[in-house]
Amino acid sequence: MTQEKNTAADHEQDPQPVGELCLQTIAMPANTNAMGDIFGGWLVAQMDLAGSVLATRVAEGRVVTVAIDRMMFIAPVSVGSLVSCYTKLIKIGRTSLQILVEVWATPAIAPQRVKVTEGLFTFVAIDENRRTRAVPK
């Protein structure tokens, strides 16, 4: 059996999520906009939850979202789609963490997974008094 190498061209033809799976849910009818697609604000909320999973683990405690940069909606999400949020730690500062969050959706009626949105979230570690604290090294 021969082993094939993945090339940049292969990756473009078969794109894969970046990072680790941190949250999965199903897009429900209650989360739709006036046009019947899943509301972008609901997707942002799922992304924030997913990013906080990784940020909390890395910061070893409580974190808060302070910024969302480079937010990009790529494709609409249909009701019934399996929504998967992947996260990747990009940068650790003294008190902050930057986390890339990608959302991929798999429609209920088509097994083809599609990247639907991504954004760069910044979280800050806080203590029990809600004051910033250093992120453990």
C-alpha positions as CSV (number, residue, x, y, z in Angstrom):
1,M,0.0,0.0,0.0
2,T,1.4,3.4,-0.9
3,Q,1.1,6.4,1.3
4,E,0.1,9.6,-0.4
5,K,1.3,13.0,0.6
6,N,-1.1,15.9,1.2
7,T,-0.3,18.9,-1.0
8,A,-1.6,22.5,-0.9
9,A,-3.7,21.7,-4.0
10,D,-5.2,18.6,-2.2
11,H,-6.1,20.8,0.8
12,E,-7.9,23.3,-1.4
13,Q,-9.9,20.6,-3.1
14,D,-10.7,19.0,0.3
15,P,-10.6,21.8,2.9
16,Q,-10.5,20.7,6.5
17,P,-11.3,22.6,9.8
18,V,-8.4,24.3,11.6
19,G,-8.0,23.5,15.3
20,E,-9.9,21.3,17.7
21,L,-13.6,20.6,17.9
22,C,-15.0,22.5,20.9
23,L,-18.7,22.6,20.3
24,Q,-21.3,20.9,18.2
25,T,-25.0,21.5,18.0
26,I,-28.0,21.4,15.6
27,A,-29.4,24.5,14.0
28,M,-33.0,24.7,15.0
29,P,-36.0,26.6,13.5
30,A,-36.1,29.0,16.5
31,N,-32.7,30.3,15.4
32,T,-33.7,31.5,12.0
33,N,-33.8,35.0,10.5
34,A,-36.7,36.5,8.5
35,M,-35.4,34.7,5.4
36,G,-35.4,31.2,7.0
37,D,-31.7,30.9,7.3
38,I,-29.9,30.6,10.7
39,F,-29.5,34.0,12.3
40,G,-25.8,35.3,12.3
41,G,-26.1,36.4,15.9
42,W,-26.9,32.8,16.9
43,L,-23.7,31.6,15.1
44,V,-21.6,34.3,16.9
45,A,-23.0,33.1,20.2
46,Q,-22.0,29.5,19.4
47,M,-18.5,30.8,18.4
48,D,-18.1,32.7,21.6
49,L,-19.1,29.6,23.6
50,A,-16.6,27.4,21.7
51,G,-13.8,30.0,22.0
52,S,-14.4,30.2,25.8
53,V,-14.0,26.4,26.1
54,L,-10.4,26.7,24.9
55,A,-9.7,30.0,26.6
56,T,-10.9,28.7,30.0
57,R,-8.8,25.6,29.7
58,V,-5.6,27.6,28.7
59,A,-6.2,30.4,31.3
60,E,-7.0,27.8,33.9
61,G,-10.1,29.7,35.1
62,R,-12.6,32.3,34.3
63,V,-12.4,34.4,31.1
64,V,-14.4,37.1,29.4
65,T,-14.7,38.0,25.7
66,V,-13.3,41.5,25.0
67,A,-13.1,41.6,21.2
68,I,-14.1,39.9,18.0
69,D,-11.9,40.7,14.9
70,R,-12.0,39.6,11.3
71,M,-15.5,38.2,11.6
72,M,-16.5,36.8,8.2
73,F,-19.7,35.0,7.2
74,I,-19.0,32.8,4.2
75,A,-22.2,30.8,3.6
76,P,-25.7,30.5,5.1
77,V,-26.6,27.7,7.5
78,S,-29.8,25.7,7.0
79,V,-32.2,24.5,9.7
80,G,-31.3,21.0,10.8
81,S,-27.6,21.4,9.9
82,L,-25.0,20.0,12.3
83,V,-23.0,23.0,13.4
84,S,-19.4,22.3,14.5
85,C,-17.1,25.0,16.0
86,Y,-13.4,24.5,15.8
87,T,-10.9,26.6,17.8
88,K,-7.2,27.2,17.6
89,L,-5.1,29.2,20.0
90,I,-3.3,32.0,18.0
91,K,-1.6,34.1,20.7
92,I,-1.2,34.3,24.5
93,G,-0.6,37.7,26.0
94,R,0.0,38.5,29.7
95,T,-3.7,38.5,30.5
96,S,-5.3,37.8,27.1
97,L,-5.7,35.0,24.6
98,Q,-6.5,35.2,20.9
99,I,-8.5,32.3,19.5
100,L,-9.5,31.6,15.9
101,V,-12.9,30.1,15.7
102,E,-14.2,28.4,12.5
103,V,-17.7,27.1,12.1
104,W,-18.4,24.3,9.7
105,A,-22.0,23.1,8.9
106,T,-23.1,19.7,7.6
107,P,-26.7,20.0,6.2
108,A,-29.1,17.3,7.3
109,I,-29.9,16.4,3.7
110,A,-26.3,16.5,2.3
111,P,-23.3,15.0,4.0
112,Q,-20.9,17.6,2.6
113,R,-19.4,19.7,5.4
114,V,-18.9,23.4,4.5
115,K,-17.1,26.2,6.3
116,V,-19.7,28.9,7.0
117,T,-18.0,31.5,9.2
118,E,-14.8,32.4,11.1
119,G,-13.6,35.0,13.5
120,L,-10.7,35.9,15.8
121,F,-11.9,36.2,19.4
122,T,-9.9,37.8,22.2
123,F,-10.5,36.7,25.8
124,V,-9.1,38.1,29.0
125,A,-8.5,36.1,32.1
126,I,-10.2,37.4,35.2
127,D,-10.2,36.5,38.9
128,E,-13.0,35.9,41.3
129,N,-13.4,39.7,41.7
130,R,-13.7,40.1,38.0
131,R,-10.3,41.8,37.7
132,T,-7.8,40.9,35.0
133,R,-5.2,38.3,36.0
134,A,-2.2,36.8,34.3
135,V,-2.6,33.8,32.1
136,P,-0.5,30.9,33.5
137,K,2.5,30.1,31.4
